[in-house]
Every structure is written in structure tokens, then in C-alpha cells.
Amino acid sequence: MAAYLGRHPQIFMPVAKELLYFGSDLETRRRRPTPAEYLALFSGADGARRIGEASAGYLYSERAPAEILAFKPSADILIMLRDPIEMMQSYHAQQLYMAQEDLEDLETALEAEADRARGRRIPPGATAPYGLQYRRMARFAPNVARYLDAFGESHVHIVLYDDLRADAAAAYAEVVRFLGCDPSFVPDLPVVNARKGVRSPRLQRLVRNPPAILGSVGRLLPMSARVRLRKALYGLNTRRADQSPISDELRARLRAEFAPDVRELSTLIHRDLSSWLPHETHPQPA
């Protein structure tokens, strides 16, 4: 959605994502942007009607809603949600791709959460250890509630990935309308962030966590230039990959585990989320 919005002539989105300018409670091992660096990312807005940025990490932060509200009281919030089991699969794959995760099996990574919450078994290249708590990230209800409480329902728009997948143009138009921009402009909406793998894990770790001397040289460049260079290197090191399957048994356990959160979320956002709940079986008539 961030990529789609950036193509609208009335909306400006910087090239950088996951800036973590807000969310001071999220543990990160990378340097956060300074206020000047953060504002410089929007210098190319050129009078755009709406200006935004995309950081999924803000959803999992307990402090981010209040920090964003203090920074921009009139801000509008976009939140995209998907089936929590699909989300964990996709996010685990992304963490592997970004050299943040070293456990290739999702079930093994879930079993490691307790140790990782205590600071153990953290991969050397992980710059955001909070992202290894997959269950925490997939429990959406309390996270969404914080934004609804801070900004009010009229300033929070929820997009379900199911809707985007079913009709990308319609979901996009709803978001643009919410932002007060022209919904008649619909750019090409190709699939982005498809499942990816890396050609060289070593190169991926080097790009993600460069040696100190390279990092010092890189900081001489503007943040937007650093982001573009990093994306180009990621692109050269990317290959297509299939979705890693999970067992039916694990899927069923996770469905049952997340059912209370899904029901709470359904009430919060006034949407039927029954497709995210355990599939009950009924006896067949004789």
C-alpha cells in the first residue's frame, strides 16, 4: 500500500520505510534518524496534499500512538491487517530474507520466542529483536485499540489484506478517499513484496549490518541516498522463493490460540473475521 500511495500525484511517501522515528519503546540496534534527518526525508513533497510514511513497527509499539499524536495531532492512521497465521508466515520469511532471522522453520522460531524475550538466541545480525516475537506481532486487537483510543475511529482506516487481494483497485480507492485525495486516479497496482529469497546470505548480512568503517562512510550520504543504495544491493541479491509451508497441526493450534484476539478485533473494527477463526466441523446428517 505504501508503494501504491506513493504513485498518487497528491500523496508523497519517502523512499525509506520502517524508519522507527516513533516507537521509543521498541528495541533496535540501529541508529534512529534525528529530527533533522527525519524531516529531510519529506523535502521532496512539493506541496503534496498528504504526506506519510510506512513503518509497520509502529503498530507493535505501546508508545508510538502517543508520540505520533504529540508530533501531529491531526494525523490520519492507516493500518493493514491480514490473517495472523498468514502474517506470521510472511513476516518470518521476510525476517529470513532481511538476515534478521536464522531459524528457517517457523515452528522452531515460535518455540524460541521465550528465550529470545530474555535476550537469548538472538541472531547476530538482528537489528530489531522485537521482530522475533511473532505471536506478539500477530495479536492485533490491543495494538489497534491503542490507535483507536488515541486518534478516534474517524482518523483510523483499517485495510484488510483479504480485501486488497480480492480487489486492489477498490481497496486503494477507499484509502485515497479516506485521505481526502482524488480516488479517480488509480495507478498500476502490481504485486509487491512477493516471497523472496537471497542468493548470498553473507552479502545480505553485510548490506544489512556493514562494518563500522563502511557504516561511517555511508553516513556521509543523505538518508534517502543510503536507502536507495541498500535497496539496489538487496535487489541484486534477490531470487524468487516459494512460501514455506506449515503443518496442519501447527496451523490448527495457532488458529485456536489466536481465536480470542480475532474475535476481539472483529468487534473493534466492525468486520466479519470468521475466515481467520478455527474451522468448526459439524456432523453430517445420516
C-alpha positions as CSV (number, residue, x, y, z in Angstrom):
1,M,0.0,0.0,0.0
2,A,2.9,2.4,0.7
3,A,4.2,1.8,-2.8
4,Y,0.7,2.3,-4.3
5,L,0.1,5.5,-2.4
6,G,3.5,6.9,-3.5
7,R,2.3,6.8,-7.1
8,H,-0.6,9.1,-6.4
9,P,0.1,12.7,-7.6
10,Q,-1.4,14.2,-4.4
11,I,0.4,11.9,-2.0
12,F,4.1,11.9,-1.0
13,M,5.7,8.9,0.5
14,P,9.5,8.8,1.1
15,V,11.6,6.0,-0.3
16,A,12.6,4.8,3.1
17,K,10.3,2.6,5.2
18,E,10.5,1.3,8.7
19,L,12.1,4.5,9.9
20,L,11.3,3.9,13.6
21,Y,11.4,7.6,14.3
22,F,8.5,6.9,16.7
23,G,8.1,3.9,19.0
24,S,10.8,4.7,21.5
25,D,10.0,1.5,23.4
26,L,10.9,-0.7,20.5
27,E,14.4,-2.2,21.0
28,T,16.6,-1.5,18.0
29,R,20.3,-1.9,17.4
30,R,20.4,0.6,14.6
31,R,20.7,4.3,14.8
32,R,17.3,6.1,14.7
33,P,17.0,9.1,12.5
34,T,17.5,12.5,14.1
35,P,14.6,15.1,13.8
36,A,16.5,16.8,11.0
37,E,17.1,13.6,9.1
38,Y,13.5,12.5,9.5
39,L,12.1,15.8,8.2
40,A,14.6,15.9,5.4
41,L,13.0,12.7,4.0
42,F,9.9,14.7,3.2
43,S,11.8,17.6,1.5
44,G,10.6,16.4,-1.9
45,A,6.9,16.7,-1.1
46,D,6.5,19.8,-3.3
47,G,3.1,20.8,-1.9
48,A,1.5,17.3,-1.9
49,R,-1.9,17.3,-0.3
50,R,-0.9,14.4,2.0
51,I,2.5,13.3,3.3
52,G,3.0,10.0,5.0
53,E,5.5,7.2,5.9
54,A,5.2,3.5,6.4
55,S,6.6,1.8,9.5
56,A,4.8,-1.5,10.5
57,G,6.8,-1.4,13.7
58,Y,4.6,1.5,15.0
59,L,1.7,-0.9,15.3
60,Y,3.5,-3.0,17.9
61,S,4.8,-0.1,20.0
62,E,2.9,0.9,23.1
63,R,4.3,4.4,22.9
64,A,4.1,5.2,19.2
65,P,0.4,6.3,19.2
66,A,1.0,9.0,21.8
67,E,4.3,10.0,20.2
68,I,2.7,10.4,16.8
69,L,-0.2,12.3,18.3
70,A,2.1,14.7,20.0
71,F,4.1,15.2,16.8
72,K,1.0,15.6,14.6
73,P,-2.4,15.8,16.4
74,S,-4.3,15.9,13.1
75,A,-2.6,12.8,11.7
76,D,-4.6,10.1,10.0
77,I,-3.6,6.4,10.6
78,L,-3.6,3.6,8.1
79,I,-3.4,0.1,9.4
80,M,-3.2,-3.0,7.2
81,L,-4.0,-6.3,8.8
82,R,-4.1,-9.9,7.5
83,D,-4.9,-13.4,8.8
84,P,-2.5,-13.7,11.8
85,I,-1.2,-17.1,10.7
86,E,-0.5,-15.9,7.1
87,M,1.1,-12.8,8.7
88,M,3.4,-14.8,10.8
89,Q,4.4,-17.0,7.8
90,S,5.0,-13.9,5.6
91,Y,6.9,-12.0,8.3
92,H,9.1,-14.9,9.2
93,A,10.0,-15.2,5.5
94,Q,10.8,-11.5,5.4
95,Q,12.9,-11.7,8.5
96,L,14.9,-14.5,6.9
97,Y,15.3,-12.5,3.7
98,M,16.5,-9.5,5.7
99,A,19.1,-11.5,7.6
100,Q,17.2,-10.8,10.9
101,E,16.3,-14.4,11.5
102,D,18.5,-17.6,11.4
103,L,15.8,-20.2,12.2
104,E,14.4,-21.3,8.9
105,D,11.4,-23.2,10.3
106,L,8.6,-21.1,11.6
107,E,7.6,-23.6,14.3
108,T,11.2,-23.6,15.6
109,A,11.2,-19.8,15.6
110,L,7.9,-19.8,17.6
111,E,9.5,-22.2,20.2
112,A,12.4,-19.8,20.6
113,E,10.3,-16.8,21.5
114,A,10.6,-17.3,25.3
115,D,14.4,-17.5,25.1
116,R,14.5,-14.5,22.8
117,A,12.3,-12.4,25.1
118,R,15.1,-12.9,27.7
119,G,17.8,-11.8,25.2
120,R,19.0,-15.3,24.3
121,R,19.3,-17.0,20.9
122,I,19.1,-13.6,19.1
123,P,20.8,-13.8,15.7
124,P,24.0,-11.7,15.4
125,G,22.5,-9.7,12.6
126,A,19.2,-8.9,14.2
127,T,18.8,-5.1,14.5
128,A,15.2,-5.2,15.8
129,P,14.9,-8.1,18.3
130,Y,11.2,-7.2,18.9
131,G,10.5,-8.5,15.4
132,L,11.4,-12.1,16.5
133,Q,8.3,-12.2,18.8
134,Y,5.9,-13.4,16.1
135,R,3.0,-14.1,18.4
136,R,3.1,-10.6,19.9
137,M,3.2,-9.1,16.4
138,A,0.2,-11.1,15.3
139,R,-2.1,-10.2,18.2
140,F,-3.7,-7.2,16.6
141,A,-6.5,-6.3,18.9
142,P,-4.6,-4.4,21.6
143,N,-2.4,-2.7,19.1
144,V,-5.4,-1.4,17.0
145,A,-7.2,-0.4,20.2
146,R,-4.3,1.9,21.2
147,Y,-4.7,3.8,17.9
148,L,-8.4,4.0,18.1
149,D,-8.2,5.4,21.6
150,A,-5.5,7.9,20.6
151,F,-6.9,9.2,17.3
152,G,-10.6,8.2,17.3
153,E,-12.3,5.9,14.7
154,S,-12.7,8.7,12.2
155,H,-9.0,9.1,11.9
156,V,-8.0,5.4,11.7
157,H,-8.6,3.4,8.5
158,I,-8.3,-0.3,8.6
159,V,-7.4,-2.2,5.4
160,L,-7.7,-6.0,5.3
161,Y,-5.2,-7.7,3.1
162,D,-8.0,-10.0,2.1
163,D,-9.8,-7.0,0.5
164,L,-6.6,-5.8,-1.2
165,R,-6.0,-9.3,-2.6
166,A,-9.7,-9.6,-3.8
167,D,-9.9,-6.1,-5.4
168,A,-6.7,-4.0,-5.1
169,A,-8.2,-1.0,-7.0
170,A,-11.3,-0.8,-4.7
171,A,-9.2,-1.1,-1.6
172,Y,-6.8,1.6,-2.9
173,A,-9.7,3.9,-3.7
174,E,-11.1,3.6,-0.2
175,V,-7.7,4.6,1.3
176,V,-7.3,7.5,-1.1
177,R,-10.9,8.7,-0.3
178,F,-10.1,8.4,3.4
179,L,-7.1,10.7,2.9
180,G,-9.2,13.3,1.1
181,C,-7.4,12.8,-2.2
182,D,-8.8,12.1,-5.7
183,P,-10.0,8.5,-5.8
184,S,-10.4,8.5,-9.5
185,F,-6.7,8.2,-10.0
186,V,-5.8,4.6,-10.0
187,P,-2.1,3.7,-10.9
188,D,-0.9,0.2,-11.9
189,L,-1.1,-2.0,-8.8
190,P,1.4,-4.8,-9.3
191,V,2.1,-7.3,-6.5
192,V,5.0,-6.0,-4.4
193,N,6.9,-7.7,-1.6
194,A,6.2,-11.2,-3.1
195,R,8.0,-14.1,-1.3
196,K,11.8,-13.6,-1.8
197,G,15.0,-15.5,-1.1
198,V,18.6,-14.4,-1.1
199,R,21.4,-15.6,-3.4
200,S,24.1,-15.0,-0.8
201,P,23.2,-14.8,2.9
202,R,26.7,-13.4,3.6
203,L,26.2,-10.5,1.3
204,Q,22.7,-9.9,2.8
205,R,24.2,-9.7,6.3
206,L,26.9,-7.4,5.0
207,V,24.4,-5.0,3.4
208,R,22.2,-5.1,6.5
209,N,25.0,-4.7,9.0
210,P,28.0,-3.2,7.3
211,P,31.4,-3.0,9.2
212,A,31.9,0.1,11.2
213,I,34.2,1.8,8.6
214,L,31.6,1.3,5.8
215,G,28.8,2.5,8.0
216,S,30.8,5.6,8.8
217,V,31.3,6.3,5.1
218,G,27.7,5.6,4.3
219,R,26.5,8.1,6.9
220,L,28.1,10.8,4.8
221,L,25.3,10.3,2.3
222,P,21.8,11.6,2.8
223,M,19.5,9.0,4.3
224,S,17.4,8.8,1.1
225,A,20.6,8.0,-0.9
226,R,21.6,5.3,1.6
227,V,18.2,3.7,1.4
228,R,18.3,3.7,-2.4
229,L,21.8,2.1,-2.4
230,R,20.7,-0.5,0.1
231,K,17.6,-1.4,-2.0
232,A,19.7,-1.7,-5.1
233,L,22.1,-4.1,-3.4
234,Y,19.1,-6.1,-2.0
235,G,17.7,-6.3,-5.5
236,L,20.9,-7.7,-6.9
237,N,20.9,-10.3,-4.2
238,T,17.3,-11.4,-4.5
239,R,15.8,-14.5,-6.0
240,R,12.2,-15.8,-6.2
241,A,11.2,-18.3,-3.5
242,D,8.2,-20.4,-2.6
243,Q,6.2,-19.9,0.6
244,S,7.4,-22.2,3.3
245,P,4.5,-24.5,4.4
246,I,3.5,-25.1,7.9
247,S,1.9,-28.3,9.2
248,D,-1.8,-28.7,9.5
249,E,-1.3,-29.4,13.2
250,L,0.6,-26.2,13.8
251,R,-2.0,-24.2,11.8
252,A,-4.8,-25.7,13.9
253,R,-3.0,-24.9,17.2
254,L,-2.4,-21.3,16.1
255,R,-6.0,-20.8,14.9
256,A,-7.2,-21.9,18.4
257,E,-4.6,-19.8,20.2
258,F,-5.5,-16.6,18.3
259,A,-9.2,-17.0,18.2
260,P,-9.9,-14.8,21.2
261,D,-7.8,-12.0,19.8
262,V,-9.5,-12.3,16.4
263,R,-13.0,-12.1,17.9
264,E,-11.9,-9.0,19.9
265,L,-10.5,-7.4,16.7
266,S,-13.7,-8.2,14.8
267,T,-15.7,-6.2,17.4
268,L,-13.2,-3.4,17.4
269,I,-13.2,-2.8,13.6
270,H,-16.8,-3.9,12.9
271,R,-15.7,-6.6,10.4
272,D,-16.5,-10.2,10.0
273,L,-13.2,-12.1,10.5
274,S,-14.7,-15.6,10.7
275,S,-12.4,-16.8,8.0
276,W,-9.5,-16.2,10.4
277,L,-11.1,-18.4,13.1
278,P,-10.8,-22.2,13.6
279,H,-12.9,-24.0,11.0
280,E,-15.5,-26.0,13.0
281,T,-16.7,-29.3,11.8
282,H,-20.3,-30.4,12.0
283,P,-21.6,-33.9,12.0
284,Q,-23.0,-34.9,8.6
285,P,-26.7,-36.0,8.5
286,A,-27.2,-39.8,8.4
